[in-house]
Amino acid sequence: MIEFTGQQLEEITGGILTGYDRKQVLNVPGFFVDSRSPIYGGIYVALIGEKVDGHIFLADVEVAGAALAIVSNDWTESVPEGLSLLRVSNPLNALGQIAHWVRTNVLTAQVIGVTGSSGKTSTKDLIAGILGQYGQCVAPPGSFNTEVGLPLTILSADVHTQFLVLEMGMRGIGHIKILADIAVPDIGVVVNIGSAHIELLGSIENIAVAKAELVRSLPITGVAILNQDDAFVARMSEGLKCSHLTFGESKGSDIYASDVRVEPDGTTRFTASYRDASYTVHVKLVGEHYVSNALAALGASIAAGVPFHIACEFLSNVDVISKWRMEVTEAANGVTVINDSYNANPESMRAALKTLAQLGSREPRRRTWAILGEMRELGEYSLDAHDAIGRLAVRLDISRLVCVGAATKVMHLAASNEGSWGEESVWVSDIDAVMKLLSDDLESGDIVLVKASRSIGLDRVAREVLELPLSSVSANLELGTDREQGAP
C-alpha cells in the first residue's frame, strides 16, 4: 500500500485532478493497465496501444472499483460519473514519473537491474529466488521489462521491501537509460551480449552500447556484475564510476564455476568459488547454459549483502522459472516436452538444442524432436542465422527437425544438405501441420523441444503435445510390432 495525496500526484505528473479532493490521502493497493485484471481501490492507467486504447475501458474499471484513472488530456469522450481522473499529457510518462517518485521517496529497498541479450529473465528469477529467502523481495512475473512493466513492478513494492529486482529490455539506443532513470538501480547485472534485436540496432557493437547503459547509470556506490566470459560485457568495466564484480567459468573471474556436471534430468551441479571459499551448488533449471545465469545471480546477491555461503545454499533451493523458458513437463502420454517458446535468438537456440541433445543421449537413448520457428528481428543476418541452426541440429544428431513457417525454409534446406541427413528434417507451413505430423509419428519416450520467437505462437504446440493420444504407438503395439523405442 502506497500513500499519495491528490496534490502530490498532480505535482509528480504535472496533471490535473478532477473528482477528488487534492488534500485527501489516497491509499493505493496497486496500479494496473489491464482492465481485465483490475485492482480494487487501485489506480488504472489508460495506455494507448497499437491496437487498443485503454480509455475505452474506463466504465469497466469504474465498475470494478478503481479509485482513480490516469487519462490523457486529449480524451474527450464520456467518463463514468463515479470515477476520479488525473488528466496528464501522456499516461505512459506519468506511470514512469510516479514509479520514479516512489523509488526515490518511499522505497528503501536495494534495487537490482538485470539486462542481457538472452537469459535475463532466468537470471532475474534466480536472483529473486536467492534474495527472497534472505529478506522481503519483489520481482516481476515473467519479463515485465519495458517502460510499462518496469514501473508497475516498482509500484508493487512498498516500504517493507528489502530487495527489488527489475529486468530491463531494450529496442534501441537510449531505452535502457530511460528505464534506469526511472528505477535508479544500485546494482546492475549484464548477462551477455548476443544478436537479439540486431535488426533494430545494426550491429553487436551497438547492442553492447545499449546494454551498457545499465551499468553506466549506476551511482559511485553501486556495483556492476559483469560476465567475464563475454568480451563485450567484460569491456564494460572500463571507465565505470562504481565498483564491479565479474563472473564466468575461468579463474580470472571474481566468481567462477568449476567441475560442472550435468545431471540425468538436465540440471547442473558445479563448484562455485569466490575469494578463498568454494561451495557445491545445484541449479534446478534444465540446461548447462544456466551455469552462467547462476553465477550472475550469486554476484548480484553478494553485492546486495548476502554472504557467499548463504547465497550458494539458497541458490540450490531455487526451482521456479518464468513460463515457457526451458519449461520441462513429463506428459501422461510418456513424452517429455521442453517448452522454450517464449522467445528465440541464435544464442538461446543453440543452447536449447545442445540441452536437447544431451538429454537424448542418456541411456537408454531417446528420440529427440526440435520443433523450431522463426527467430525474428535479425534483419540481414536472418538467412545465415537460420542456416546455421539447421546445420547445428544435424551435428548434434537431433532425431527429427521440424521447421515451421516460411522463414525457416533455409533452416530445413541447410539441415537436409548437411552430411547424410535426409528425411530427418521436414518443413511445414503452420502449426496445424506440426500437430498432424506429431500425432502420426510421435512415440512415448520421445523428447520434444519447442522454440521460436514469441510472436510465432509455438506455445500452442507445447500445450497440445501434452494431450496427444499417440494413436500410432497404440496401433504398433496392437499389431505386435517390436519397433525399438528411440529408433529413428
Secondary structure, DSSP 4 states (H G I P E B T S, - for coil): -EEEEHHHHHHHHT-EEESS-TTSEEEE--EES-TTS--TT-EEE--B-SS-BGGGGHHHHHHTT-SEEEEETT--S---TT-EEEEES-HHHHHHHHHHHHHHHT--SEEEEEE-SSSHHHHHHHHHHHHHHHS-EE--SS---STTHHHHHHTT--TT--EEEEE---SSTTHHHHHHHHH--SEEEE----STTHHHHSSHHHHHHHHHHHHHT--TT-EEEEETTSHHHHGGGTT-SSEEEEEESSTTSSEEEEEEEE-TTS-EEEEEEETTEEEEEEE-SSSTTHHHHHHHHHHHHHHTT--HHHHHHHHTT-----TTSSEEEE-TTS-EEEEE-S---HHHHHHHHHHHHHHHTSSSP--EEEEE----S-GGGHHHHHHHHHHHHHHTT-SEEEEESGGGHHHHHHHHHSTT--TTEEEESSHHHHHHHHHHH--TT-EEEEE--GGG-THHHHHHHTT---HHHHHHHHTT--PPTT--
